[in-house]
């Protein structure tokens, strides 16, 4: 008898995101768990991606909706992949989540989706978690529990073509699609809590990060060493060393020809970036420990 073929998937695959949210408790590090009455399980907060939403924003939003705790993303954890109803594949992306502001969950209003939640030591969480996949997440966190900082490196969004621009190249602006890409970057940079914005002085780079800077009331610091015309290896090295020694999350925006030089200085290897693509570098004590790559897909207009 021929082997039975799995049924064809009905409907699109499912994408979700969440976080292993952590805080310093009275007896060491603690993680935040939620209880879902529908499944009678204890797990880490997570939820499905909304249409048009970037997965990093999904993680931040879902944690807030399920716990009332605001977070910013830290180190990425391995995603979970499994099959759900209709033969569809579900991918759940996870990060270490760092609390912004109040970590108290005692005033959270429980509901049909989450009827209990709390902070638990890692040992207590290991006893309470329902699923082996979540146990694996906890183990990943245990091995990566030292805090890191974030440096986001962005290639400027889509600009007008060189051949169609009559003015000086540094003044060449974004086109309409590039403007939408710049707007779509805002929730991604917000998910990492970026608090320092640096850019090549070129108009297309400044315009790429300006929407986020404006929303957060942050200045855009123009750095000539990040530009095509003014790139200087010694100055770039000094800048990156400073950023890797700075605890606050930063973003810098530069150009396709310059990015490989910056990545080499950071000690990482990346394939060429498309306009508005970004590399998230998680670093500690001057060393990049992990990277993520994200693409920005703005909604159609």
C-alpha positions in Angstrom: 0.0 0.0 0.0 1.3 3.4 -1.0 2.0 5.7 2.0 -0.7 8.1 2.8 0.0 11.7 1.6 -0.7 14.5 4.1 -3.7 16.6 3.2 -3.0 19.7 1.2 -3.0 22.9 3.3 -6.1 24.9 3.3 -5.5 28.6 3.7 -2.3 30.6 4.3 0.4 29.7 6.8 0.2 31.3 10.2 2.8 33.7 11.6 2.8 34.7 15.2 5.3 36.2 17.7 5.9 36.6 21.4 8.7 37.0 23.9 10.3 35.5 27.0 9.8 38.6 29.1 12.3 38.9 31.9 12.9 41.1 35.0 15.1 41.1 38.0 13.2 39.7 40.9 14.1 39.5 44.6 15.8 36.2 44.2 17.2 36.5 40.7 15.8 36.6 37.1 12.1 36.0 36.6 10.0 35.3 33.5 6.4 36.2 32.7 3.9 33.4 32.0 0.3 33.5 31.0 -2.5 30.9 31.5 -5.0 30.4 28.7 -8.3 28.8 29.8 -9.1 27.7 26.2 -6.2 25.3 26.3 -5.6 25.1 30.1 -1.9 25.8 29.5 0.9 27.9 30.8 3.0 29.5 28.2 4.9 32.6 27.2 2.8 35.5 25.8 2.4 35.4 22.1 -0.2 35.9 19.3 -0.9 36.1 15.6 0.5 38.7 13.3 -2.0 41.3 12.1 -2.3 42.0 8.3 0.5 44.3 7.2 2.2 44.2 10.6 5.9 43.4 10.9 6.6 40.4 13.1 8.7 42.5 15.6 5.8 44.8 16.2 3.6 41.7 16.6 5.7 40.5 19.5 5.6 43.8 21.3 1.9 44.3 20.8 0.9 40.8 21.8 2.9 40.9 25.0 1.2 44.1 25.9 -2.3 42.8 25.1 -1.8 39.6 27.0 0.0 41.0 30.1 -0.3 44.8 30.1 3.5 45.0 30.2 5.4 47.1 27.6 8.6 45.6 26.3 11.4 46.2 23.9 13.1 43.3 22.1 16.4 41.9 22.9 18.2 38.7 21.7 16.3 36.6 19.2 15.4 33.0 20.2 14.8 30.1 17.8 11.3 30.2 16.3 8.8 27.4 16.9 7.5 25.6 13.8 4.5 23.2 13.8 1.4 22.2 11.9 -2.0 23.5 12.8 -5.6 22.9 11.5 -6.0 22.6 7.8 -2.5 21.3 7.3 -1.1 24.8 7.6 2.3 25.6 9.0 2.5 28.0 12.0 5.7 29.8 12.8 6.1 31.6 16.1 9.0 34.1 16.4 10.4 34.8 19.8 12.8 37.3 21.4 14.0 38.0 24.9 11.7 40.8 26.0 12.9 43.6 28.3 10.4 45.5 30.4 9.9 49.2 29.8 8.4 50.9 32.8 6.2 49.1 35.3 6.5 45.3 35.5 3.6 44.9 37.9 0.9 42.6 36.5 -1.4 42.6 39.6 -3.8 45.1 38.0 -4.1 43.3 34.7 -7.8 42.6 33.9 -8.1 38.9 33.1 -10.3 37.8 30.2 -11.4 34.8 28.3 -8.0 34.6 26.6 -5.8 35.1 29.6 -7.3 34.3 33.0 -4.1 34.2 35.0 -0.5 35.4 34.7 2.5 36.0 36.9 6.3 36.3 37.3 8.1 33.1 38.1 11.7 32.2 38.8 13.2 30.1 36.0 13.0 27.0 38.1 9.3 27.6 38.9 8.6 28.4 35.3 10.2 25.1 34.2 7.8 23.2 36.5 4.8 25.2 35.3 5.2 25.4 31.5 3.0 23.0 29.6 4.9 22.5 26.3 8.3 21.1 25.6 8.8 23.8 23.0 8.4 26.4 25.7 10.8 24.5 27.9 13.3 24.8 25.1 12.7 28.6 24.9 13.4 28.8 28.6 16.6 26.9 28.2 17.7 29.2 25.4 17.0 32.2 27.7 19.0 30.6 30.5 22.0 30.4 28.2 21.6 33.9 26.9 20.5 35.7 30.1 23.2 38.4 30.2 21.8 41.7 28.9 22.8 43.0 25.5 22.4 46.3 23.6 21.2 46.8 20.0 22.6 48.5 17.0 20.4 48.5 13.9 22.1 49.1 10.5 19.8 50.2 7.7 20.3 50.7 4.0 18.4 53.8 2.9 15.0 53.3 1.4 14.2 53.4 -2.3 15.4 56.6 -3.9 14.9 58.3 -7.2 17.3 56.8 -9.8 20.6 58.6 -10.3 19.9 59.0 -14.0 16.6 60.8 -13.4 18.0 63.2 -10.8 19.5 66.5 -12.0 20.9 67.8 -8.7 23.9 66.7 -6.6 23.7 63.1 -5.7 23.8 63.6 -1.9 20.6 65.6 -2.3 18.8 62.8 -4.2 15.6 62.1 -2.3 13.4 59.0 -1.7 10.8 58.2 -4.2 7.2 57.4 -3.2 7.9 53.8 -2.4 10.9 54.8 -0.4 8.7 57.2 1.6 6.4 54.3 2.4 9.3 52.1 3.4 10.6 54.8 5.7 7.2 54.9 7.4 7.2 51.1 7.7 10.5 51.2 9.5 9.0 53.1 12.4 7.3 50.2 14.3 10.4 48.0 13.8 12.8 50.5 15.3 10.2 51.2 18.0 10.1 47.4 18.8 13.8 47.6 19.7 13.5 50.9 21.6 16.0 52.8 19.5 17.0 56.0 21.3 19.8 57.3 19.1 19.5 58.0 15.4 22.6 58.4 13.1 22.7 58.9 9.4 24.8 59.7 6.4 24.2 63.4 5.6 22.7 62.3 2.2 19.0 63.3 1.9 17.9 59.8 1.1 19.4 58.4 4.3 18.1 61.2 6.5 14.6 60.8 5.0 14.8 57.0 5.8 15.1 57.5 9.5 13.4 60.9 9.9 9.9 59.5 10.4 11.0 57.4 13.4 13.1 60.2 14.8 10.2 62.7 14.5 7.8 60.3 16.2 10.2 59.8 19.1 11.3 63.5 19.2 14.9 62.4 18.6 17.5 64.3 16.6 19.1 62.8 13.5 22.9 63.0 14.0 24.5 63.4 10.6 27.9 61.5 10.2 29.9 62.3 7.2 31.9 59.0 7.6 28.7 57.1 6.8 28.2 58.7 3.4 29.4 57.4 0.0 31.4 60.6 -0.6 32.9 61.0 2.8 33.4 57.4 4.0 36.5 57.1 6.2 37.5 53.8 7.7 39.2 55.2 10.8 36.3 57.5 11.6 33.8 54.7 11.0 35.7 52.4 13.2 35.8 55.0 16.0 32.0 55.5 15.6 31.2 51.8 15.7 33.4 51.3 18.7 31.5 54.1 20.5 28.1 52.6 19.6 29.2 49.1 20.7 30.2 50.6 24.1 26.9 52.5 24.4 24.1 50.6 26.3 21.2 52.4 24.6 19.8 51.0 21.3 21.0 52.9 18.2 20.2 53.0 14.5 22.5 54.1 11.7 21.5 54.5 8.0 24.0 54.3 5.2 24.5 53.3 1.6 24.9 50.0 -0.3 28.7 50.6 -1.1 29.5 51.5 2.5 27.6 48.8 4.3 30.1 45.9 3.5 32.8 48.1 5.1 30.7 48.7 8.2 29.9 45.0 8.5 33.5 44.1 8.2 34.3 46.5 11.0 31.6 44.9 13.1 33.0 41.5 12.4 29.9 40.1 10.7 29.2 38.9 7.1 26.0 39.7 5.3 24.6 39.4 1.8 23.9 42.7 0.1 20.8 44.6 1.5 17.9 45.7 -0.6 16.6 49.3 0.0 15.3 49.7 3.6 16.6 46.2 4.7 18.2 46.2 8.1 20.5 44.2 10.2 19.9 44.1 13.9 23.2 43.6 15.9 22.9 42.5 19.5 26.2 43.3 21.3 27.8 43.2 24.7 31.1 44.6 25.8 32.1 45.6 22.3 31.3 42.3 20.6 28.4 41.4 18.4 26.8 38.2 19.8 23.9 37.7 17.4 22.3 39.3 14.3 18.9 39.4 12.7 18.0 40.5 9.2 14.6 42.0 8.4 13.0 43.3 5.2 10.5 46.1 5.2 7.4 45.6 3.1 5.2 48.7 3.1 1.4 48.3 2.4 0.4 48.9 -1.2 -0.8 52.4 -2.0 
